[in-house]
Amino acid sequence: MSDIILTPSAAARVAVIAHKQEKPAILRLAVEGGGCSGFQYRFGLADGVEEDDTSVETDGVTLVVDAMSLDLVRGSAVDYVEDLGGAAFKVTNPNATAGCGCGSSFSI
C-alpha cells in the first residue's frame, strides 16, 4: 500500500492553483492539533520538498507530507471534490476513528 495517494482530480486542481500563483505544483498536507475532533488538516502550496518529507507524484503534481503528519495520514487519499456544498480538498483517512461536521477535523 502506498503511504498516501493524490487523486488525478486533486492533482488537476493543484496544477491550476499553482499556475495562477506562479508557484511549483507541490501541495503540502500537514496535520495540526486543533479543530472539533483533536486534529485538523492544513493544505498549502510548497516551494520544495524537505528532507524528512514523503512525496508522491500524480500527473506532474507532487504531494508532500512531513514525517510527523505521515504517521496520522498513512494510507490516506487526497481528493478534490465539487458538489452542491462547494468544492474542497478532501482526505479519506483510514486511521481516523471519528470526524466532525466541518469535514476538516478528525480524531485517532
MOPAC internal coordinates of N, CA, C and O (Angstrom, degrees):
PM7 1SCF
backbone

  N    0.0000 0     0.00 0     0.00 0    0    0    0
  C    1.4562 1     0.00 0     0.00 0    1    0    0
  C    1.5232 1   108.92 1     0.00 0    2    1    0
  O    1.2310 1   120.86 1   -42.52 1    3    2    1
  N    1.2976 1   115.96 1   137.48 1    3    2    1
  C    1.4562 1   121.71 1   177.15 1    5    3    2
  C    1.5270 1   109.21 1   -69.45 1    6    5    3
  O    1.2310 1   120.86 1   -31.03 1    7    6    5
  N    1.3390 1   115.95 1   148.97 1    7    6    5
  C    1.4652 1   119.60 1   178.37 1    9    7    6
  C    1.5223 1   111.89 1   -60.57 1   10    9    7
  O    1.2310 1   120.80 1   140.60 1   11   10    9
  N    1.3400 1   116.08 1   -39.40 1   11   10    9
  C    1.4612 1   121.13 1  -179.49 1   13   11   10
  C    1.5239 1   108.59 1  -159.61 1   14   13   11
  O    1.2310 1   120.66 1   -28.43 1   15   14   13
  N    1.3227 1   116.35 1   151.57 1   15   14   13
  C    1.4679 1   121.51 1  -176.27 1   17   15   14
  C    1.5268 1   109.40 1  -122.40 1   18   17   15
  O    1.2310 1   120.59 1   -42.37 1   19   18   17
  N    1.3228 1   116.47 1   137.63 1   19   18   17
  C    1.4585 1   123.46 1   171.33 1   21   19   18
  C    1.5188 1   106.57 1  -111.48 1   22   21   19
  O    1.2310 1   120.21 1   -62.82 1   23   22   21
  N    1.3283 1   117.20 1   117.18 1   23   22   21
  C    1.4665 1   120.04 1  -177.19 1   25   23   22
  C    1.5312 1   110.46 1   -73.19 1   26   25   23
  O    1.2310 1   120.52 1   -22.31 1   27   26   25
  N    1.3313 1   116.61 1   157.69 1   27   26   25
  C    1.4676 1   119.68 1   176.00 1   29   27   26
  C    1.5327 1   112.91 1   -57.48 1   30   29   27
  O    1.2310 1   119.75 1   144.22 1   31   30   29
  N    1.3286 1   118.09 1   -35.78 1   31   30   29
  C    1.4638 1   121.71 1   178.23 1   33   31   30
  C    1.5276 1   110.94 1   -62.92 1   34   33   31
  O    1.2310 1   120.65 1   135.24 1   35   34   33
  N    1.3272 1   116.36 1   -44.76 1   35   34   33
  C    1.4671 1   120.45 1   178.36 1   37   35   34
  C    1.5211 1   110.60 1   -66.59 1   38   37   35
  O    1.2310 1   120.36 1   138.96 1   39   38   37
  N    1.3263 1   116.92 1   -41.04 1   39   38   37
  C    1.4654 1   120.74 1   179.48 1   41   39   38
  C    1.5237 1   110.85 1   -61.14 1   42   41   39
  O    1.2310 1   120.50 1   138.11 1   43   42   41
  N    1.3227 1   116.65 1   -41.89 1   43   42   41
  C    1.4659 1   120.38 1   179.90 1   45   43   42
  C    1.5221 1   110.99 1   -63.35 1   46   45   43
  O    1.2310 1   120.15 1   138.91 1   47   46   45
  N    1.3219 1   117.32 1   -41.09 1   47   46   45
  C    1.4696 1   120.44 1  -179.81 1   49   47   46
  C    1.5264 1   110.82 1   -67.99 1   50   49   47
  O    1.2310 1   119.98 1   138.69 1   51   50   49
  N    1.3270 1   117.65 1   -41.31 1   51   50   49
  C    1.4685 1   120.91 1   177.46 1   53   51   50
  C    1.5215 1   109.99 1   -60.72 1   54   53   51
  O    1.2310 1   120.30 1   137.74 1   55   54   53
  N    1.3284 1   117.04 1   -42.26 1   55   54   53
  C    1.4666 1   121.14 1  -179.84 1   57   55   54
  C    1.5245 1   110.95 1   -59.47 1   58   57   55
  O    1.2310 1   120.17 1   137.74 1   59   58   57
  N    1.3298 1   117.28 1   -42.26 1   59   58   57
  C    1.4688 1   121.59 1   179.10 1   61   59   58
  C    1.5318 1   110.44 1   -64.43 1   62   61   59
  O    1.2310 1   120.41 1   132.25 1   63   62   61
  N    1.3226 1   116.83 1   -47.75 1   63   62   61
  C    1.4706 1   121.06 1  -178.94 1   65   63   62
  C    1.5272 1   110.39 1   -62.78 1   66   65   63
  O    1.2310 1   120.50 1   134.10 1   67   66   65
  N    1.3240 1   116.65 1   -45.90 1   67   66   65
  C    1.4660 1   120.90 1  -178.77 1   69   67   66
  C    1.5248 1   110.86 1   -62.28 1   70   69   67
  O    1.2310 1   120.47 1   139.01 1   71   70   69
  N    1.3238 1   116.71 1   -40.99 1   71   70   69
  C    1.4657 1   120.59 1   179.18 1   73   71   70
  C    1.5340 1   110.69 1   -62.76 1   74   73   71
  O    1.2310 1   120.53 1   135.18 1   75   74   73
  N    1.3294 1   116.60 1   -44.82 1   75   74   73
  C    1.4680 1   120.93 1   179.81 1   77   75   74
  C    1.5264 1   111.64 1   -62.90 1   78   77   75
  O    1.2310 1   120.32 1   144.59 1   79   78   77
  N    1.3339 1   117.00 1   -35.41 1   79   78   77
  C    1.4630 1   121.26 1  -178.06 1   81   79   78
  C    1.5283 1   112.33 1   -92.95 1   82   81   79
  O    1.2310 1   120.72 1  -178.30 1   83   82   81
  N    1.3373 1   116.22 1     1.70 1   83   82   81
  C    1.4673 1   122.39 1  -179.02 1   85   83   82
  C    1.5296 1   111.46 1    52.71 1   86   85   83
  O    1.2310 1   121.28 1  -130.95 1   87   86   85
  N    1.3294 1   115.17 1    49.05 1   87   86   85
  C    1.4665 1   122.85 1   178.74 1   89   87   86
  C    1.5182 1   109.03 1  -124.71 1   90   89   87
  O    1.2310 1   120.49 1   -16.32 1   91   90   89
  N    1.3390 1   116.66 1   163.68 1   91   90   89
  C    1.4702 1   119.16 1   175.27 1   93   91   90
  C    1.5285 1   110.24 1   -63.04 1   94   93   91
  O    1.2310 1   120.48 1   -29.11 1   95   94   93
  N    1.3207 1   116.68 1   150.89 1   95   94   93
  C    1.4678 1   121.79 1   179.75 1   97   95   94
  C    1.5236 1   109.37 1   -83.04 1   98   97   95
  O    1.2310 1   121.68 1  -111.34 1   99   98   97
  N    1.3411 1   114.40 1    68.66 1   99   98   97
  C    1.4639 1   122.09 1   179.86 1  101   99   98
  C    1.5257 1   107.49 1  -126.84 1  102  101   99
  O    1.2310 1   120.58 1   -63.65 1  103  102  101
  N    1.3268 1   116.50 1   116.35 1  103  102  101
  C    1.4593 1   122.10 1   178.48 1  105  103  102
  C    1.5188 1   108.92 1  -101.08 1  106  105  103
  O    1.2310 1   120.62 1   -53.76 1  107  106  105
  N    1.3367 1   116.41 1   126.24 1  107  106  105
  C    1.4600 1   120.99 1   176.16 1  109  107  106
  C    1.5240 1   109.01 1  -101.20 1  110  109  107
  O    1.2310 1   121.27 1   -51.50 1  111  110  109
  N    1.3257 1   115.17 1   128.50 1  111  110  109
  C    1.4583 1   122.66 1   172.96 1  113  111  110
  C    1.5184 1   107.31 1  -109.48 1  114  113  111
  O    1.2310 1   120.69 1   -53.98 1  115  114  113
  N    1.3195 1   116.28 1   126.02 1  115  114  113
  C    1.4607 1   121.09 1   176.99 1  117  115  114
  C    1.5230 1   108.45 1  -130.58 1  118  117  115
  O    1.2310 1   121.11 1   -24.68 1  119  118  117
  N    1.3212 1   115.48 1   155.32 1  119  118  117
  C    1.4561 1   121.65 1   176.11 1  121  119  118
  C    1.5219 1   107.22 1  -113.71 1  122  121  119
  O    1.2310 1   120.91 1   -49.60 1  123  122  121
  N    1.3251 1   115.87 1   130.40 1  123  122  121
  C    1.4572 1   122.23 1   179.43 1  125  123  122
  C    1.5173 1   109.35 1  -122.61 1  126  125  123
  O    1.2310 1   120.79 1   -25.11 1  127  126  125
  N    1.3175 1   116.09 1   154.89 1  127  126  125
  C    1.4490 1   120.33 1   172.17 1  129  127  126
  C    1.5156 1   109.18 1   -70.01 1  130  129  127
  O    1.2310 1   120.36 1   -37.60 1  131  130  129
  N    1.3242 1   116.91 1   142.40 1  131  130  129
  C    1.4600 1   120.49 1   178.14 1  133  131  130
  C    1.5084 1   111.54 1   133.39 1  134  133  131
  O    1.2310 1   121.13 1    11.61 1  135  134  133
  N    1.3049 1   115.44 1  -168.39 1  135  134  133
  C    1.4564 1   120.12 1  -178.39 1  137  135  134
  C    1.5171 1   111.09 1    78.68 1  138  137  135
  O    1.2310 1   120.91 1    -1.10 1  139  138  137
  N    1.2959 1   115.87 1   178.90 1  139  138  137
  C    1.4683 1   122.38 1  -176.39 1  141  139  138
  C    1.5281 1   112.91 1   -67.05 1  142  141  139
  O    1.2310 1   120.39 1   149.00 1  143  142  141
  N    1.3393 1   116.86 1   -31.00 1  143  142  141
  C    1.4639 1   120.38 1  -171.60 1  145  143  142
  C    1.5266 1   114.31 1  -113.11 1  146  145  143
  O    1.2310 1   119.53 1  -173.08 1  147  146  145
  N    1.3164 1   118.51 1     6.92 1  147  146  145
  C    1.4631 1   120.07 1   175.34 1  149  147  146
  C    1.5141 1   115.16 1   114.93 1  150  149  147
  O    1.2310 1   119.87 1   142.81 1  151  150  149
  N    1.3284 1   117.86 1   -37.19 1  151  150  149
  C    1.4604 1   122.26 1   177.88 1  153  151  150
  C    1.5200 1   108.74 1  -131.22 1  154  153  151
  O    1.2310 1   120.92 1   -27.95 1  155  154  153
  N    1.3337 1   115.84 1   152.05 1  155  154  153
  C    1.4606 1   119.36 1   175.06 1  157  155  154
  C    1.5195 1   109.66 1  -140.77 1  158  157  155
  O    1.2310 1   121.24 1   -28.33 1  159  158  157
  N    1.3250 1   115.23 1   151.67 1  159  158  157
  C    1.4580 1   122.00 1   179.15 1  161  159  158
  C    1.5217 1   109.73 1   -85.61 1  162  161  159
  O    1.2310 1   120.88 1   -36.32 1  163  162  161
  N    1.3225 1   115.92 1   143.68 1  163  162  161
  C    1.4638 1   121.53 1   173.84 1  165  163  162
  C    1.5203 1   107.69 1  -128.71 1  166  165  163
  O    1.2310 1   120.67 1   -52.09 1  167  166  165
  N    1.3202 1   116.33 1   127.91 1  167  166  165
  C    1.4621 1   123.00 1   178.34 1  169  167  166
  C    1.5154 1   109.43 1  -113.63 1  170  169  167
  O    1.2310 1   120.73 1   -32.92 1  171  170  169
  N    1.3248 1   116.22 1   147.08 1  171  170  169
  C    1.4572 1   120.77 1   173.67 1  173  171  170
  C    1.5132 1   109.79 1  -169.58 1  174  173  171
  O    1.2310 1   120.85 1   -22.73 1  175  174  173
  N    1.3168 1   115.97 1   157.27 1  175  174  173
  C    1.4612 1   119.49 1   175.02 1  177  175  174
  C    1.5240 1   108.39 1   -75.79 1  178  177  175
  O    1.2310 1   120.76 1   -37.95 1  179  178  177
  N    1.3170 1   116.15 1   142.05 1  179  178  177
  C    1.4636 1   121.92 1  -179.91 1  181  179  178
  C    1.5225 1   109.43 1  -113.52 1  182  181  179
  O    1.2310 1   121.19 1   -27.21 1  183  182  181
  N    1.3219 1   115.32 1   152.79 1  183  182  181
  C    1.4648 1   120.31 1   177.82 1  185  183  182
  C    1.5245 1   111.84 1   -82.40 1  186  185  183
  O    1.2310 1   120.67 1   159.48 1  187  186  185
  N    1.3389 1   116.33 1   -20.52 1  187  186  185
  C    1.4556 1   119.34 1  -178.91 1  189  187  186
  C    1.5131 1   110.87 1  -171.98 1  190  189  187
  O    1.2310 1   121.17 1     2.51 1  191  190  189
  N    1.3131 1   115.37 1  -177.49 1  191  190  189
  C    1.4596 1   122.69 1   179.61 1  193  191  190
  C    1.5224 1   108.02 1   -99.84 1  194  193  191
  O    1.2310 1   120.48 1   -50.92 1  195  194  193
  N    1.3347 1   116.69 1   129.08 1  195  194  193
  C    1.4655 1   121.80 1   179.08 1  197  195  194
  C    1.5264 1   109.92 1   -85.89 1  198  197  195
  O    1.2310 1   121.19 1   -15.92 1  199  198  197
  N    1.3262 1   115.33 1   164.08 1  199  198  197
  C    1.4673 1   121.28 1  -174.59 1  201  199  198
  C    1.5286 1   113.33 1   -59.37 1  202  201  199
  O    1.2310 1   119.90 1   140.60 1  203  202  201
  N    1.3361 1   117.80 1   -39.40 1  203  202  201
  C    1.4761 1   120.10 1  -176.69 1  205  203  202
  C    1.5301 1   113.10 1   -92.74 1  206  205  203
  O    1.2310 1   119.93 1  -171.33 1  207  206  205
  N    1.3305 1   117.73 1     8.67 1  207  206  205
  C    1.4613 1   121.43 1  -179.80 1  209  207  206
  C    1.5236 1   112.30 1   -76.94 1  210  209  207
  O    1.2310 1   121.30 1   -32.61 1  211  210  209
  N    1.3120 1   115.11 1   147.39 1  211  210  209
  C    1.4563 1   122.22 1   164.32 1  213  211  210
  C    1.5212 1   105.29 1  -100.99 1  214  213  211
  O    1.2310 1   120.47 1   -44.06 1  215  214  213
  N    1.3235 1   116.71 1   135.94 1  215  214  213
  C    1.4598 1   118.89 1  -178.35 1  217  215  214
  C    1.5164 1   110.38 1  -131.26 1  218  217  215
  O    1.2310 1   121.48 1   -27.61 1  219  218  217
  N    1.3251 1   114.76 1   152.39 1  219  218  217
  C    1.4566 1   122.73 1   175.67 1  221  219  218
  C    1.5227 1   106.61 1  -139.55 1  222  221  219
  O    1.2310 1   120.65 1   -36.83 1  223  222  221
  N    1.3172 1   116.37 1   143.17 1  223  222  221
  C    1.4600 1   120.13 1  -178.60 1  225  223  222
  C    1.5233 1   110.55 1  -117.06 1  226  225  223
  O    1.2310 1   121.16 1   -43.87 1  227  226  225
  N    1.3250 1   115.39 1   136.13 1  227  226  225
  C    1.4607 1   122.87 1   175.37 1  229  227  226
  C    1.5199 1   108.06 1  -135.26 1  230  229  227
  O    1.2310 1   120.41 1   -57.32 1  231  230  229
  N    1.3134 1   116.83 1   122.68 1  231  230  229
  C    1.4687 1   122.24 1   176.02 1  233  231  230
  C    1.5284 1   112.80 1    51.08 1  234  233  231
  O    1.2310 1   120.48 1  -140.02 1  235  234  233
  N    1.3299 1   116.68 1    39.98 1  235  234  233
  C    1.4595 1   121.17 1   176.85 1  237  235  234
  C    1.5171 1   115.23 1    82.78 1  238  237  235
  O    1.2310 1   120.11 1  -177.07 1  239  238  237
  N    1.3269 1   117.40 1     2.93 1  239  238  237
  C    1.4648 1   122.19 1   178.65 1  241  239  238
  C    1.5263 1   108.07 1  -111.10 1  242  241  239
  O    1.2310 1   120.72 1   -42.78 1  243  242  241
  N    1.3268 1   116.23 1   137.22 1  243  242  241
  C    1.4577 1   121.43 1  -178.15 1  245  243  242
  C    1.5204 1   110.34 1  -106.96 1  246  245  243
  O    1.2310 1   120.67 1   -46.68 1  247  246  245
  N    1.3276 1   116.32 1   133.32 1  247  246  245
  C    1.4621 1   123.27 1   171.63 1  249  247  246
  C    1.5177 1   106.69 1  -105.15 1  250  249  247
  O    1.2310 1   120.11 1   -51.72 1  251  250  249
  N    1.3366 1   117.39 1   128.28 1  251  250  249
  C    1.4596 1   121.05 1   178.56 1  253  251  250
  C    1.5229 1   109.61 1  -121.13 1  254  253  251
  O    1.2310 1   121.47 1   -36.64 1  255  254  253
  N    1.3397 1   114.79 1   143.36 1  255  254  253
  C    1.4573 1   122.17 1   179.06 1  257  255  254
  C    1.5184 1   107.32 1  -137.49 1  258  257  255
  O    1.2310 1   120.21 1   -49.08 1  259  258  257
  N    1.3354 1   117.20 1   130.92 1  259  258  257
  C    1.4615 1   120.37 1   178.30 1  261  259  258
  C    1.5286 1   110.07 1   -71.92 1  262  261  259
  O    1.2310 1   120.84 1   -17.82 1  263  262  261
  N    1.3278 1   115.99 1   162.18 1  263  262  261
  C    1.4651 1   121.76 1  -173.17 1  265  263  262
  C    1.5288 1   112.73 1   -59.77 1  266  265  263
  O    1.2310 1   119.83 1   138.13 1  267  266  265
  N    1.3293 1   117.93 1   -41.87 1  267  266  265
  C    1.4693 1   120.07 1  -178.62 1  269  267  266
  C    1.5268 1   111.18 1   -66.89 1  270  269  267
  O    1.2310 1   120.45 1   136.97 1  271  270  269
  N    1.3275 1   116.75 1   -43.03 1  271  270  269
  C    1.4690 1   120.17 1   179.65 1  273  271  270
  C    1.5214 1   111.47 1   -67.32 1  274  273  271
  O    1.2310 1   120.75 1   145.49 1  275  274  273
  N    1.3396 1   116.17 1   -34.51 1  275  274  273
  C    1.4637 1   119.81 1  -177.34 1  277  275  274
  C    1.5211 1   111.77 1   -58.95 1  278  277  275
  O    1.2310 1   120.06 1   144.32 1  279  278  277
  N    1.3297 1   117.49 1   -35.68 1  279  278  277
  C    1.4638 1   120.16 1   178.29 1  281  279  278
  C    1.5297 1   111.64 1   -58.38 1  282  281  279
  O    1.2310 1   120.25 1   149.98 1  283  282  281
  N    1.3292 1   117.12 1   -30.02 1  283  282  281
  C    1.4659 1   121.44 1  -177.32 1  285  283  282
  C    1.5245 1   113.50 1   -91.67 1  286  285  283
  O    1.2310 1   120.20 1   162.39 1  287  286  285
  N    1.3422 1   117.23 1   -17.61 1  287  286  285
  C    1.4738 1   119.84 1  -176.54 1  289  287  286
  C    1.5247 1   113.59 1  -120.65 1  290  289  287
  O    1.2310 1   119.97 1  -172.34 1  291  290  289
  N    1.3222 1   117.66 1     7.66 1  291  290  289
  C    1.4686 1   120.67 1  -178.78 1  293  291  290
  C    1.5279 1   110.30 1   -55.27 1  294  293  291
  O    1.2310 1   120.83 1   -49.41 1  295  294  293
  N    1.3331 1   116.03 1   130.59 1  295  294  293
  C    1.4604 1   121.42 1  -179.44 1  297  295  294
  C    1.5228 1   113.92 1    88.62 1  298  297  295
  O    1.2310 1   120.26 1  -179.92 1  299  298  297
  N    1.3274 1   117.11 1     0.08 1  299  298  297
  C    1.4670 1   121.45 1  -177.51 1  301  299  298
  C    1.5220 1   112.13 1   -80.80 1  302  301  299
  O    1.2310 1   121.45 1   -17.91 1  303  302  301
  N    1.3193 1   114.83 1   162.09 1  303  302  301
  C    1.4629 1   122.40 1   173.07 1  305  303  302
  C    1.5222 1   108.07 1  -120.87 1  306  305  303
  O    1.2310 1   120.89 1   -46.38 1  307  306  305
  N    1.3338 1   115.90 1   133.62 1  307  306  305
  C    1.4604 1   121.80 1   176.00 1  309  307  306
  C    1.5220 1   107.22 1  -103.69 1  310  309  307
  O    1.2310 1   120.84 1   -58.18 1  311  310  309
  N    1.3256 1   115.99 1   121.82 1  311  310  309
  C    1.4593 1   122.00 1  -177.45 1  313  311  310
  C    1.5249 1   108.97 1  -126.08 1  314  313  311
  O    1.2310 1   120.97 1   -15.43 1  315  314  313
  N    1.3229 1   115.76 1   164.57 1  315  314  313
  C    1.4683 1   121.64 1   172.36 1  317  315  314
  C    1.5154 1   106.24 1  -118.36 1  318  317  315
  O    1.2310 1   120.80 1   -58.74 1  319  318  317
  N    1.3305 1   116.08 1   121.26 1  319  318  317
  C    1.4559 1   121.71 1  -172.57 1  321  319  318
  C    1.5246 1   109.80 1  -120.27 1  322  321  319
  O    1.2310 1   120.96 1   -47.81 1  323  322  321
  N    1.3286 1   115.77 1   132.19 1  323  322  321
  C    1.4642 1   121.90 1   174.12 1  325  323  322
  C    1.5190 1   107.82 1  -117.60 1  326  325  323
  O    1.2310 1   120.65 1   -54.24 1  327  326  325
  N    1.3348 1   116.36 1   125.76 1  327  326  325
  C    1.4571 1   120.79 1   176.40 1  329  327  326
  C    1.5270 1   109.03 1  -147.94 1  330  329  327
  O    1.2310 1   120.15 1     9.87 1  331  330  329
  N    1.3104 1   117.31 1  -170.13 1  331  330  329
  C    1.4659 1   120.74 1  -177.83 1  333  331  330
  C    1.5205 1   112.57 1   -61.93 1  334  333  331
  O    1.2310 1   120.30 1   152.76 1  335  334  333
  N    1.3162 1   117.03 1   -27.24 1  335  334  333
  C    1.4610 1   121.32 1  -179.84 1  337  335  334
  C    1.5129 1   113.32 1   -79.40 1  338  337  335
  O    1.2310 1   120.01 1   171.64 1  339  338  337
  N    1.3234 1   117.59 1    -8.36 1  339  338  337
  C    1.4598 1   121.14 1  -178.76 1  341  339  338
  C    1.5133 1   110.57 1   128.63 1  342  341  339
  O    1.2310 1   121.39 1    16.91 1  343  342  341
  N    1.3049 1   114.95 1  -163.09 1  343  342  341
  C    1.4589 1   121.21 1  -179.49 1  345  343  342
  C    1.5207 1   108.63 1  -130.94 1  346  345  343
  O    1.2310 1   120.80 1   -39.71 1  347  346  345
  N    1.3310 1   116.07 1   140.29 1  347  346  345
  C    1.4609 1   119.55 1  -177.71 1  349  347  346
  C    1.5221 1   110.29 1  -164.37 1  350  349  347
  O    1.2310 1   121.59 1   -21.80 1  351  350  349
  N    1.3284 1   114.57 1   158.20 1  351  350  349
  C    1.4558 1   119.81 1   169.10 1  353  351  350
  C    1.5183 1   106.89 1   -75.65 1  354  353  351
  O    1.2310 1   120.55 1   -40.85 1  355  354  353
  N    1.3263 1   116.55 1   139.15 1  355  354  353
  C    1.4618 1   121.81 1  -177.80 1  357  355  354
  C    1.5198 1   108.84 1  -129.43 1  358  357  355
  O    1.2310 1   120.63 1   -45.63 1  359  358  357
  N    1.3219 1   116.40 1   134.37 1  359  358  357
  C    1.4549 1   122.00 1   176.97 1  361  359  358
  C    1.5202 1   108.19 1  -105.55 1  362  361  359
  O    1.2310 1   120.55 1   -57.63 1  363  362  361
  N    1.3236 1   116.56 1   122.37 1  363  362  361
  C    1.4589 1   121.41 1   172.30 1  365  363  362
  C    1.5176 1   105.83 1   -97.50 1  366  365  363
  O    1.2310 1   121.02 1   -74.38 1  367  366  365
  N    1.3300 1   115.66 1   105.62 1  367  366  365
  C    1.4596 1   122.13 1  -170.56 1  369  367  366
  C    1.5290 1   110.40 1  -111.61 1  370  369  367
  O    1.2310 1   119.99 1   -69.04 1  371  370  369
  N    1.3446 1   117.62 1   110.96 1  371  370  369
  C    1.4632 1   120.02 1  -179.77 1  373  371  370
  C    1.5278 1   113.10 1   -69.52 1  374  373  371
  O    1.2310 1   119.97 1   166.82 1  375  374  373
  N    1.3269 1   117.66 1   -13.18 1  375  374  373
  C    1.4653 1   121.73 1  -179.41 1  377  375  374
  C    1.5242 1   112.76 1   -86.63 1  378  377  375
  O    1.2310 1   120.02 1   162.33 1  379  378  377
  N    1.3240 1   117.56 1   -17.67 1  379  378  377
  C    1.4637 1   121.29 1  -177.01 1  381  379  378
  C    1.5257 1   109.77 1   -72.78 1  382  381  379
  O    1.2310 1   120.98 1   -52.05 1  383  382  381
  N    1.3173 1   115.72 1   127.95 1  383  382  381
  C    1.4601 1   120.40 1   178.52 1  385  383  382
  C    1.5177 1   111.49 1   -92.71 1  386  385  383
  O    1.2310 1   120.64 1   160.01 1  387  386  385
  N    1.3291 1   116.39 1   -19.99 1  387  386  385
  C    1.4621 1   121.07 1   178.47 1  389  387  386
  C    1.5165 1   108.77 1  -155.57 1  390  389  387
  O    1.2310 1   121.35 1   -26.83 1  391  390  389
  N    1.3055 1   115.02 1   153.17 1  391  390  389
  C    1.4590 1   121.30 1   175.93 1  393  391  390
  C    1.5079 1   108.47 1  -129.96 1  394  393  391
  O    1.2310 1   120.78 1    10.65 1  395  394  393
  N    1.3181 1   116.11 1  -169.35 1  395  394  393
  C    1.4549 1   118.84 1   177.15 1  397  395  394
  C    1.5235 1   109.05 1  -136.50 1  398  397  395
  O    1.2310 1   120.74 1    -5.80 1  399  398  397
  N    1.2898 1   116.19 1   174.20 1  399  398  397
  C    1.4541 1   121.52 1  -176.84 1  401  399  398
  C    1.5128 1   114.34 1   -61.95 1  402  401  399
  O    1.2310 1   120.14 1   152.59 1  403  402  401
  N    1.3333 1   117.33 1   -27.41 1  403  402  401
  C    1.4649 1   119.53 1  -177.77 1  405  403  402
  C    1.5259 1   111.54 1   -72.57 1  406  405  403
  O    1.2310 1   119.95 1   158.66 1  407  406  405
  N    1.3361 1   117.69 1   -21.34 1  407  406  405
  C    1.4588 1   121.32 1   177.21 1  409  407  406
  C    1.5116 1   114.97 1    80.85 1  410  409  407
  O    1.2310 1   119.84 1   177.13 1  411  410  409
  N    1.3291 1   117.92 1    -2.87 1  411  410  409
  C    1.4619 1   119.15 1  -178.82 1  413  411  410
  C    1.5188 1   112.21 1  -114.71 1  414  413  411
  O    1.2310 1   120.08 1  -174.62 1  415  414  413
  N    1.3124 1   117.46 1     5.38 1  415  414  413
  C    1.4500 1   121.84 1  -178.74 1  417  415  414
  C    1.5277 1   109.28 1  -125.46 1  418  417  415
  O    1.2310 1   121.07 1   -32.79 1  419  418  417
  N    1.3414 1   115.56 1   147.21 1  419  418  417
  C    1.4627 1   119.39 1  -178.39 1  421  419  418
  C    1.5170 1   110.33 1  -152.16 1  422  421  419
  O    1.2310 1   120.82 1   -13.10 1  423  422  421
  N    1.3275 1   116.03 1   166.90 1  423  422  421
  C    1.4616 1   121.56 1   174.00 1  425  423  422
  C    1.5136 1   109.00 1  -130.15 1  426  425  423
  O    1.2310 1   121.94 1   -20.82 1  427  426  425
  N    1.3313 1   113.89 1   159.18 1  427  426  425
  C    1.4708 1   120.26 1  -178.94 1  429  427  426
  C    1.5074 1   108.81 1  -126.68 1  430  429  427
  O    1.2310 1   120.10 1   180.00 1  431  430  429

